[in-house]
Amino acid sequence: MESVVDLSRLQFAVTALYHFLFVPLTLGLSFLLAIMESVYVMTGKEIWRTMTKFWGVLFGINFAMGVATGITMEFQFGTNWAYYSHYVGDIFGSLLAIEGLMAFFLEATFIGLFFFAWNRLTKVQHLVCTWLLALGTNFSALWILVANAWMQSPVGSAFNPETMRMELTSFYDVFFNPVAQSKFVHTVSAGYVTGAMFVLSISAFYLLRNKHVDLAKRSIAVAASFGLASALSVVVLGDESGYTTSANQKMKLAAMEAMWETEPAPAGFTIFGLPSMADHKTHAEIKIPWALGLIATRSLTEQIPGINQLVEQSKTRIVSGLEAYKALQKLKANKNDMQAKQTFADHQQNLGYGLLLRKITTDMNAVTQEHIDQAAKSTIPNVPVLFWSFRIMVGLGLYFIFLFAWAFYRSTKRDVENHRGFLRLALFSLPFPWIAIELGWIVAEYGRQPWAIEGILPTFMGVSSTSSNQVLFSLIGFVLFYTILLVVDLYLMRKYIKIGPEIINQR
């Protein structure tokens, strides 16, 4: 079973991380297209129309790749994660359905009008379509991020002992989940940074080659201002994400900071350290006093619990969850057992923690303290991975602010083409937003382990009844297929970037 779980997790991680190579770029490019076309409509200058159509070609390539890779992810919920789908499908499925029926069709409709209606609509009508395309692209991301936020903070739902499933109790609470709000704005802002960096880097490439100078200079001006605003937003909204994490995912926060013991409030932020899973210590720490406490709690007096203290709290919840599990088994045998109903009601909130024991022992009636200790330790994610992923991501975020500010300054001076050092730096910075975004998802998803649904459903319980060979076969198939898609994407992007805006006249 363990190998099936590991392979299923690896397959979903590979497909999700690959899919998210395309999503942030389309999020950012869609708004840049709308901005460029707005300038065209207001000024009537043909260069802005050419810019919109050229960057639109690159947007279209990545949109197609994003659709192709995104569909397979949704099928995995039924093929690899069948019990997960059964357990939480009442909530999770409804959000995916809305994303598909409302946002995706809105997005797909207006992308068709964007490409094929230039000569069939007036300037203003086509501009409206482009803005609706941008909104549809972001609206599509909204529902996915609401669903993911519910996995981090499962509000608006309750476990039904008769159906043995989580069921929706308040769609309002699910949609307006504070985690969903902060996650959405933080993620889409990161996408805007990616789109802006893409335009900035490709434009810098043109200026270094002294090609398409007018298009490149204008594109850099738009990308610099949009990117700077977006990069600043990512940092501000990242602070909000940290605050919501401290409220409902204390173990993730402690692991990100490699904080093994609870510190006096306000806790310091560790800039550098060498966390060790072996001795539960962080060596060679360099800290900024008070910083973590202020960011995570916005208070000078509220403590942030350390990993070891959270493990001790987990032991108490596991014992309580075991009582809920035993009461649930009695209710399955006799749904009119009033004592079992009361016991379950008293301990229901900790049922998920009790389920952690099922990975350690098959006999839930013979649980020992050793089993409880093992289950509690399993709530600790891989601390070094989270610690360094978070710090590299934050470091890149600060770098983006510096780079876009420099680009903005040079654009205002109208001499960006004369600063070849800056242009080379902008070109070589092209992959950095993708690195930061992928690291962000590692922090968000890997940091949630061992939970598929935080505090509700352990990951190992969510898998389908498949063999490891079946999952391995499909994983190899996905890797091969996605590698081919990546080669095709890079070929097309390189081809049309090399051709430049002349491709508009060839179509």
C-alpha atoms as one frame of an Amber mdcrd trajectory, in Angstrom:
protein
   0.000   0.000   0.000   2.846   2.373   0.810   4.320   2.097  -2.678   0.894
   2.788  -4.217   0.556   5.893  -2.058   4.056   7.110  -2.909   3.634   6.508
  -6.628   0.193   8.130  -6.658   1.559  11.165  -4.850   4.529  11.340  -7.218
   2.290  11.099 -10.272  -0.017  13.868  -9.081   2.958  16.022  -8.108   4.605
  15.560 -11.516   1.434  16.362 -13.451   0.513  19.298 -11.185   3.948  20.901
 -11.273   4.128  20.425 -15.049   0.643  21.855 -15.540   1.608  24.880 -13.504
   4.385  25.729 -15.922   1.678  27.066 -18.239  -1.034  28.402 -15.915   0.853
  31.364 -14.387   2.129  32.484 -17.773  -1.391  32.598 -19.216  -2.662  34.406
 -16.111  -0.082  37.140 -16.537  -0.108  37.378 -20.335  -3.898  37.665 -20.482
  -3.879  40.959 -18.565  -0.835  42.232 -20.440  -2.709  41.590 -23.699  -5.690
  43.546 -22.374  -3.457  46.459 -21.345  -1.674  46.551 -24.707  -4.912  46.427
 -26.672  -6.388  49.159 -24.478  -3.489  51.415 -25.455  -4.114  50.516 -29.108
  -7.795  51.442 -28.866  -7.015  54.722 -27.077  -4.141  55.831 -29.327  -4.912
  54.116 -32.623  -1.199  53.338 -33.092  -0.747  50.153 -35.106   2.344  49.091
 -33.157   0.166  48.335 -30.117  -2.139  46.157 -32.213   0.878  44.261 -33.501
   2.173  43.832 -29.943  -1.163  42.490 -28.771  -1.383  39.960 -31.584   2.260
  38.868 -31.276   2.176  38.229 -27.536  -1.267  36.701 -28.098   0.275  33.991
 -30.286   2.614  32.997 -27.444  -0.303  33.154 -25.026  -2.319  30.802 -27.249
   0.427  28.177 -27.381   0.649  28.049 -23.605  -3.126  28.139 -23.174  -3.431
  25.004 -25.314  -0.704  23.265 -23.310  -2.363  24.267 -20.056  -5.689  22.766
 -21.136  -4.075  19.525 -22.317  -2.163  19.032 -19.067  -4.966  20.203 -16.776
  -7.567  17.712 -17.952  -5.446  14.727 -16.910  -5.186  16.080 -13.373  -8.951
  16.018 -12.878  -9.157  12.427 -14.115  -6.595  11.392 -11.510  -9.087  12.088
  -8.740 -11.119   9.162 -10.033  -8.304   6.865 -11.118  -5.646   7.324  -8.422
  -7.587   8.939  -5.589 -10.954   7.211  -5.657 -11.495   7.105  -1.891 -10.573
  10.777  -1.645 -13.186  11.525  -4.311 -15.772   9.450  -2.460 -14.949  10.991
   0.919 -14.982  14.680  -0.061 -16.591  14.665  -3.506 -19.676  16.478  -2.215
 -17.555  19.594  -1.632 -14.548  19.224  -3.903 -16.515  17.948  -6.876 -18.912
  20.874  -6.875 -16.036  23.361  -7.117 -14.411  21.482 -10.002 -17.769  21.325
 -11.788 -18.255  25.080 -11.491 -14.721  25.648 -12.770 -15.405  23.480 -15.803
 -18.920  24.648 -16.627 -18.618  28.344 -15.876 -15.046  29.585 -15.943 -13.519
  27.286 -18.542 -16.257  27.814 -21.117 -16.150  31.569 -20.505 -12.405  31.521
 -21.011 -12.539  29.247 -24.074 -15.265  31.311 -25.753 -13.418  34.592 -25.526
 -10.063  33.143 -26.511 -11.725  32.102 -29.762 -13.046  35.618 -30.285  -9.632
  37.058 -29.440  -7.893  35.140 -32.220 -10.545  34.997 -34.925 -12.624  38.166
 -34.551 -10.090  40.932 -35.191 -11.737  41.769 -38.526 -15.292  40.917 -37.461
 -15.665  43.193 -34.428 -15.064  46.857 -33.829 -12.004  47.934 -31.846 -14.007
  48.435 -28.680 -15.913  45.167 -29.071 -12.697  43.206 -29.521 -11.152  44.999
 -26.542 -14.115  43.949 -24.404 -13.541  40.349 -25.515  -9.867  40.576 -24.565
 -10.677  41.898 -21.086 -13.282  39.160 -20.655 -10.647  36.634 -21.719  -8.349
  37.957 -19.000 -11.123  37.846 -16.409 -12.179  34.367 -17.535  -8.623  33.070
 -17.226  -8.387  34.373 -13.676 -11.926  33.243 -12.847 -10.969  29.729 -13.905
  -8.053  29.810 -11.473 -10.351  31.086  -8.712 -12.398  27.895  -8.418  -9.365
  25.633  -8.438  -7.731  27.696  -5.715 -10.922  27.727  -3.635 -10.941  23.926
  -3.858  -7.284  23.740  -2.886  -7.816  26.178  -0.016 -10.581  23.950   1.312
  -8.045  21.117   1.466  -5.877  23.384   3.629  -8.763  24.648   5.758 -11.912
  22.459   5.467 -14.608  24.933   6.499 -18.287  24.809   5.557 -18.470  21.022
   5.788 -19.164  18.250   8.266 -18.687  14.497   8.489 -21.907  12.467   8.178
 -21.594   9.169  10.098 -24.496   7.661   8.136 -22.966   8.213   4.685 -19.336
   8.029   5.938 -18.518  11.126   3.875 -17.741  14.783   4.309 -20.758  16.824
   3.197 -21.248  20.464   2.296 -22.951  22.568   4.963 -22.260  26.098   3.712
 -21.113  26.983   0.216 -20.731  30.568   1.407 -18.135  29.509   4.002 -16.261
  27.423   1.449 -16.110  30.219  -1.110 -15.271  32.988   1.375 -12.765  30.836
   3.233 -10.017  33.274   4.385  -7.398  30.817   3.149  -9.044  30.809  -0.298
  -9.042  34.590  -0.491  -5.364  34.963   0.408  -4.321  31.983  -1.726  -6.139
  33.274  -4.802  -4.745  36.796  -4.780  -1.257  35.581  -3.876  -1.210  32.919
  -6.616  -2.602  35.082  -9.409  -0.190  37.886  -8.476   2.646  35.386  -8.867
   1.186  34.565 -12.274   1.244  38.247 -13.199   4.924  38.372 -12.247   5.560
  35.365 -14.490   3.808  36.947 -17.456   5.618  40.248 -16.922   8.997  38.516
 -16.636   8.309  36.566 -19.833   7.581  39.758 -21.777  10.516  41.570 -20.157
  13.000  38.774 -20.910  11.947  38.192 -24.522  11.933  41.942 -25.166  15.431
  42.179 -23.673  16.487  39.402 -26.045  15.229  41.450 -29.004  17.059  44.569
 -27.856  20.298  42.644 -27.379  19.918  41.488 -30.996  18.811  44.972 -32.085
  15.631  43.502 -33.536  12.000  44.677 -33.260  13.194  47.625 -31.172   9.921
  49.575 -31.124   7.919  46.545 -29.996  10.523  45.533 -27.421  10.854  48.983
 -25.815   7.096  49.395 -25.459   6.716  45.846 -24.183   9.376  46.429 -21.535
   7.605  49.602 -20.403   4.330  47.718 -19.924   5.985  44.664 -18.349   8.062
  46.794 -15.967   5.130  48.718 -14.497   2.802  45.704 -14.402   5.552  43.464
 -13.033   6.610  45.904 -10.325   3.040  46.287  -9.060   2.588  42.512  -9.168
   5.877  41.737  -7.403   5.017  44.163  -4.607   1.573  42.561  -4.359   3.091
  39.084  -4.069   5.122  40.159  -1.048   2.208  41.924   0.655  -0.232  39.117
  -0.078   2.355  36.541   0.951   2.264  38.168   4.384  -1.500  37.558   4.448
  -0.940  33.919   3.464   1.499  33.554   6.344  -1.089  34.962   8.732  -3.800
  32.510   7.609  -1.292  29.645   7.809  -0.523  30.508  11.422  -4.224  30.288
  12.221  -5.054  26.857  10.820  -1.799  25.091   9.820   0.509  25.558  12.744
   2.672  22.532  11.933   3.316  23.789   8.403   4.375  27.184   9.743   6.658
  25.649  12.365   8.234  23.381   9.744   8.768  26.279   7.317  10.656  28.069
  10.086  12.391  24.933  11.416  11.105  25.993  14.839  11.431  22.856  16.965
  10.675  24.492  20.322   8.177  27.202  21.196   9.922  30.554  21.557   8.923
  33.495  23.770   6.674  35.898  21.861   7.344  37.488  19.468   9.363  34.784
  17.716  12.344  35.601  15.518  12.572  34.848  11.794  15.408  32.501  10.805
  17.242  33.861   7.753  19.701  30.973   7.658  19.879  27.630   9.392  20.581
  23.941   8.946  17.524  22.038  10.183  18.053  18.409  11.140  15.308  15.788
  11.239  17.648  13.497  13.173  18.086  15.520  16.353  15.166  17.970  15.954
  17.438  20.992  16.010  18.323  23.815  13.649  22.045  24.444  13.589  23.934
  27.642  12.675  20.820  29.803  12.975  20.843  33.471  11.995  17.667  35.247
  13.118  15.881  38.562  12.838  14.321  39.181  16.285  10.540  39.548  16.479
  10.044  39.318  12.697   8.235  35.960  12.555   5.926  36.804  15.436   4.881
  40.066  13.829   4.330  38.484  10.391   2.579  35.313  11.512   0.491  36.595
  14.427   0.550  40.414  14.032   1.050  40.503  17.746   3.826  41.020  20.281
   2.338  38.616  22.810   0.964  35.610  20.884   3.260  32.590  20.836   3.922
  30.379  17.809   4.069  26.742  18.938   7.141  24.734  17.974   7.175  21.377
  16.229   7.807  19.309  19.367   4.952  20.983  21.225   2.622  20.407  18.286
   3.562  16.739  18.267   2.542  16.501  21.915  -0.776  18.184  21.084  -1.248
  15.675  18.258  -0.932  12.789  20.707  -3.911  14.119  22.668  -5.930  14.544
  19.486  -4.999  11.040  18.302  -6.293   9.526  21.536  -9.508  11.510  21.150
  -9.756  10.524  17.479  -9.377   6.874  18.413 -12.432   7.208  20.654 -14.351
   8.730  17.745 -13.263   5.886  15.463 -14.380   3.203  17.929 -17.705   4.962
  18.450 -18.164   5.131  14.681 -17.637   1.395  14.367 -20.332   0.842  16.991
 -22.697   3.128  15.093 -22.103   1.156  11.903 -23.223  -1.949  13.774 -26.117
  -0.243  15.530 -27.086   3.264  14.421 -29.397   3.609  17.433 -26.590   3.211
  19.991 -27.107   6.471  21.897 -23.958   6.172  23.981 -21.869   5.704  20.832
 -23.587   8.717  19.258 -22.675  10.881  22.214 -19.092   9.632  22.301 -18.720
  10.275  18.600 -20.168  13.779  18.958 -17.708  14.544  21.757 -14.652  13.404
  19.762 -15.713  13.887  16.144 -13.442  16.882  15.532 -10.402  14.634  16.069
 -11.502  11.667  13.942  -8.910  12.466  11.288  -6.109  12.234  13.829  -7.400
   8.853  14.943  -7.280   7.671  11.333  -3.502   8.267  11.315  -3.231   5.105
  13.393  -4.504   2.971  10.521  -1.173   3.398   8.750   0.628   1.966  11.772
  -1.655  -0.827  12.948  -4.493  -2.850  11.457  -6.043  -3.554  14.859  -7.513
  -0.300  16.129  -8.651  -2.076  19.314  -5.069  -2.884  20.305  -3.450   0.534
  19.976  -0.461   1.115  22.243   1.319   4.269  23.360   4.065   3.434  20.887
   1.520   3.480  18.074   0.252   6.865  19.244   3.794   8.248  19.401   4.529
   7.046  15.858   1.305   8.543  14.543   2.078  11.873  16.220   5.580  11.956
  14.720   4.091  11.330  11.283   2.495  14.786  11.443   5.953  16.367  10.977
   6.603  17.125   7.293  10.092  17.196   5.797  11.449  20.269   7.568  14.625
  20.931   5.508  12.674  20.794   2.230  10.070  23.300   3.468  12.639  25.520
   5.177  14.789  26.023   2.086  11.946  26.032  -0.431  10.332  28.906   1.426
  13.536  30.925   1.717  14.514  30.543  -1.914  10.978  31.551  -2.909  11.084
  34.664  -0.700  14.560  35.570  -1.942  13.393  35.379  -5.549  10.357  37.500
  -4.700  12.592  40.284  -3.399  14.803  39.944  -6.472  11.789  40.455  -8.740
  10.993  43.748  -7.017  14.556  44.930  -7.613  14.595  43.856 -11.276  11.211
  45.342 -12.179  12.030  48.568 -10.328  15.233  48.838 -12.351  13.316  48.133
 -15.561  10.703  50.738 -14.646  13.376  53.345 -13.949  15.164  52.675 -17.224
  11.840  52.830 -19.102  11.073  56.248 -17.661  14.509  57.396 -18.827  13.766
  55.954 -22.293  17.259  54.483 -22.562  16.668  50.844 -21.695  18.243  49.666
 -24.971  21.575  51.260 -23.986  22.019  49.221 -20.794  23.154  45.842 -22.043
  24.050  44.605 -18.566  20.466  45.088 -17.472  19.178  43.445 -20.651  21.358
  40.381 -20.083  20.196  40.150 -16.474  16.561  40.415 -17.590  17.084  37.670
 -20.177  18.781  35.276 -17.760  16.037  35.917 -15.172  13.416  34.298 -17.411
  13.157  30.950 -15.516  13.174  32.461 -12.020   9.393  33.079 -11.640   8.684
  29.455 -12.512  11.207  28.290  -9.932   9.605  30.518  -7.289   6.084  29.341
  -8.138   6.961  25.648  -8.125   8.694  26.092  -4.764   5.573  27.836  -3.506
   3.454  24.834  -4.408   5.955  22.523  -2.720   5.593  24.595   0.457   1.790
  24.598   0.202   1.247  20.929  -0.655   4.244  19.133   0.806   3.833  21.146
   3.973   0.301  19.814   4.406   1.485  16.230   4.724   0.448  13.791   6.108
  -2.986  15.195   5.237  -4.934  15.115   2.002  -7.516  17.233   3.829  -5.977
  19.084   6.762  -6.883  17.293   9.995  -9.641  15.312   8.261  -8.305  12.686
   5.832  -4.756  11.282   5.891  -3.151  11.080   2.458  -2.536   7.340   2.577
  -6.273   6.678   2.942  -7.241   8.602  -0.193  -5.722   6.296  -2.808  -7.569
   3.950  -5.148  -7.464   0.158  -4.950  -4.861  -0.165  -7.666  -1.553  -2.002
  -7.826   1.787  -0.249  -7.714   2.581  -1.609 -11.193  -0.544   0.028 -12.620
   0.344   3.402 -11.128   3.973   3.051 -12.199   2.890   2.262 -15.775   0.672
   5.343 -15.950   3.381   7.484 -14.331   5.905   6.448 -16.975   3.299   7.138
 -19.655   2.652  10.629 -18.301   6.359  11.435 -18.082   6.925  10.364 -21.691
   3.831  12.161 -22.982   4.547  15.341 -21.046   8.161  15.313 -22.190   6.940
  15.246 -25.789   4.546  18.116 -25.051   7.365  20.091 -23.452   9.573  19.607
 -26.507   6.703  20.715 -28.763   6.000  23.757 -26.580   9.639  24.840 -26.487
   9.943  24.315 -30.249   6.886  26.438 -30.998   7.861  29.154 -28.536  11.392
  29.338 -29.915  10.096  29.351 -33.480   7.652  32.210 -33.047   9.937  34.234
 -30.783  12.652  33.928 -33.426  10.243  35.062 -36.159   8.983  37.893 -33.979
   6.084  40.198 -34.898   6.546  39.308 -38.599   4.454  36.229 -37.813   1.440
  38.573 -37.690   1.904  39.457 -41.353   2.304  35.786 -42.310  -1.012  34.699
 -40.783
